[in-house]
Each structure stands twice: as structure tokens, then as C-alpha cells.
Amino acid sequence: MLSPLSTSIQSWNLTNKHIILRADLNINVGRKIIDTSKLIALKPTLDYLSTHAQSITIITHIGRPKKKDPSVSTQHLVPLFKQHGYDVVYVATIEDALQLQKQQKKLILLENIRFWPEEQQTSSAFAQQLAQLGDFYCNDAFGTIHRYDTSLTLLAEQFYHQHKSIGFLIEREMNILFNTFNNPKKPFLLFLGGKKIATKIPYIMALMEKVDTIALMPAIVFTFLHAQGVAVGNSLIDECYVDNCKKIIFHIKKNGTQIVLPKDIMITQDKAYMPPYSIVNVNNIPQNAYGITIGPQTLSHYQSLINNAQTILFNGPSGFIEKKETIQPMIDLLSTIAQSSAQRVAIGGDTLTLLNHANLTNKFDNASTGGGAALAYICNQPLPALTVLLNNH
């Protein structure tokens, strides 16, 4: 596991300088932004740079657009910035950002970086274009440090070691994760759920060396159930990872780690996950049913696991925050964790949104903005966006 980096934005002389700030503001920008936690987490870095630098150009992505999509434009973030007291100006192009710098605008918000196909093509030419925007490069996008995107890796390579660094958010996240998971207190209990099956399954094998018990939740659990021959109806599964799940189950049993599956599941027969909802035994999911979240028996069982744990890591809630009945089991589970005397860490954007919704964030030792990034860090997996900041050239 990487120890925290030694470089700091506080060592920079930023007088009359332009800063590129790579942020993680990948939030739901629907009709109403319901969670502002990622901007709040960025505030210490943003405030420090605003005080000392001439201009800051903020780069972020929203969603996974394959082409320009107005529904995920960063323009939707402008009211959020203004709500928190920031006079930010949105720009659609790099050229527009450069013009605003000449006009001495303090805060510039670039369009969704994934609108440029070069962002995920690791393009050196695109990195050079972006590098025109700053004298210094600061990455404070903890939720993306495990990715190879151009603005995270090749862009950082355009700057000398003394001119690139992490921000306060990444520094804080890394310190807490390092101190908690470098030598975690035992027993170590992991709750793992959510829809991003492909990004989480690879980490389970690495976590077996640290974790004593893994309690699986929807939607990730349905691929594991399917791998064991359990019918899951129309529930979300990833056929590409069925064999991986079989291997994980085999190795977990061999390793001595306990894997716990739900006893009952909340289901619906509506494709849009609308009511009515019902509870069924996990072995009796109807053919036309969609699994949503854990049932009351599973909740009670999972709550009992918490009593014996000394370290608890939670990632990937199930249910839908806009459908109160479906999210209540997760709130009850997180409330129980919050009352535990164990080290309590919750990770991931969806988890953080739910914790804020339930007013539980302050009850955890750490509520991380990055799910996949935190798992990668804990598992000693590659963190390319951090590695490039260590390059001394």
C-alpha cells in the first residue's frame, strides 16, 4: 500500500499563476442536485488555491457519455458552485478557457472532459492542449486515481515534479485509508453491494488476505447466486464474471474467509423497479422478478455480524434513494454500523449520498468520495493517477 505523498500544494509560489485542478464532481445532475458532498469535500483545496493563485481551471467528468450530451454538461454544476459562494464561469472549449484567463477570471469550469474522445484514449496531443491551461497541476479527484484517463495521467506528465501534486482531499483520504487498512483490526467485516459488478469483483480476491467476512448485497450478489445455480429471475447479473465468481467462491472457502449471502430479497415485477414490492426467500425468486435489496431476515443477520467486528468497510448500497421503501434496509444497516465501536469506513459516491441523506456521515470514521479508488488503494492495486505524481522529472 502506498504511503501518503510528500509533495504539497502549500509549497508552491502561486502568485500570478494559473492552476489546473482535476476534480471529481461526477454527480447526478438531474432536475435537482440532491448531493453536494463532492463539492464540499473539494472546498479546502479550492479555497486555498483561490486565495493564492490568479486563476483555477477546473476539469471534471460527469457520467460515461459516448458523445456530447447536454444532460451531463458541467454547465449544470454552475448553480451548485454559486450556491456555495463560488463565482465560477463555464466554458465549452479549451480556447475559451484560455481567453478567460487573459481576462483574469478566477474560477473557470471546463466542459465535461469526457466530451473529448481523447480523454479516454490516453492522448499525448490532448494532454499538451490541456497543459496550456496551467502553470501547476493539482489532482484532487480521489474517486478517479485508479483510472488512466488523459487528464489524470498524461496531463500530469506535462509538469515537472515541483509543479504537480495532490490536493487536501486526496491527502486526507489516503491518510485515513492507510492508517485504517495497512494493518486493520480483526475481525474485519466487508459489506459489498451496488451495480458496478465489473469494477468490484477483481478486488475481492485481493481483499481475502485482509478480510475475515464478506457480506454480499444486491446487485453484485446476483452474479454470485447465478454462478451457484440459484435462479435470480430478471435480476441484474454480469455473465462475463460468472466464472470469476465461481473461482472467488472456491478460493474464499479454501482461504478460510467467510462469504455471507442474503437469506431473503426485496423484489418487484416492474422493470422500472416501481411498487408493489414483496419479500421472498433468496432461493425462491420468481422468474419475472427483479431483485432490489436485502429483506428483513438478511438485515437482522447482517446486523448481528457487526457486533463482533473491529473493522467494518461498507461499499455499494442497494435500492434507490428516490424510492424510500427500497433504501430503508440500507439506512437501517448503516445506522447499526454507525453505532458500532469498530473502525467504520464507508466508501463510494452512492454510499456517501445515502449517508448524507440519512444524516449518518459524521458517525463514520471516514466517508470516502471514491469507491473503486479506495478499494484499489486498500488492495495495493495500480493507482496510475498517483504514480504519475511521484515521477521526479
PEBEL-V464894 format. One line per field, one symbol per residue. ss: DSSP state (H for helix, E for strand, L for the rest). phi: phi as a letter, one per 30 degrees, with the letter a starting at -180 (. if undefined). burial: I if it has 9 or more other C-alpha atoms within 8 Angstrom, else O. A space follows every 10 residues. Layout:
ss->???
phi->???
burial->???
This chain:
ss->LLLLLLLLHH HLLLLLLEEE EELLLLLLLL LLLLLLHHHH HHHHHHHHHH HHLLEEEEEL LLLLLLLLLH HHLHHHHHHH HHHLLLLEEE ELLHHHHHHH HHLLLLEEEE LLHHHLHHHH LLLHHHHHHH HLLLLEEEEL LHHHLLLLLL LLLLLHHHLL HHHEEELHHH HHHHHHHHHH HLLLLLLEEE EEEELLHHHH HHHHHHHLLL LLEEEEEEEH HHHHHHHLLL LLLLLLLLHH HHHHHHHHHH HHHHHLLEEE LLLEEEEELL LLLLLLLEEE EHHHLLLLLE EEEELHHHHH HHHHHHLLLL EEEEELLLLL LLLHHHHHHH HHHHHHHHLL LLEEEEELHH HHHHHHHLLL HHHLLEEELL LHHHHHHHLL LLLHHHHHHH LLL
phi->.ddedcdbdd ddcceicccc cdcccdbdcd ebdcbcdddd ddeedddddd dccdabccca cbibddadbe dbddeddedd edecicdccd bcbddddddd dddiddcbcd eedddcedec chcddddddd dddadbbccb cedbdcccee dccdddddcd edcbadcddd ededdddddd cdbddcdccc cbbjcddddc eeddeddedc ccbcccbece dddddddcid dcicddbbed cddddddddd dddddjdccc cdcbbdbbcc ddidddcbcb dddbdddccc dcadcddded dddddddcdc bbccbidcjb ddceddceed dddddddddd dddcbcbjdd ddeddddchc eddcdacddc dddddddddh debeddeddd dcb
burial->OOOOOOOIIO OOOIOOIIII IIIIIOIOIO OOIOIOIIIO OIOIIOOOII OOIIIIIIII IIOOIOOOOO OIIIOIOIOI IIOOOOOIII IOOIOIIIOI IOOOIIIIII IIIIIOIIII OIIIOIIIII IOIIIIIIII IIIIIIIIII IIIIIIIIII IOIIIIIIII IOIIIIIIOI OIOIOOIIII IIIIIOIOOI IOIIIOIIOO IIIIIIIIII IIIIIIIOOO IIIIIIIIOO IIOOIIOIIO IIIOOOIIIO OIIIIIIIII OOIOOOIOII IIOOIOOOII IIIIIOOIIO OIIOIIOOII IIIIIIIIIO OOOOOIIOII IIIIIIIIOI OOIIIIIIIO IIIIIIOOOI IOOIOIIIII IIIIIIIIIO OOIIIOOIIO OOO
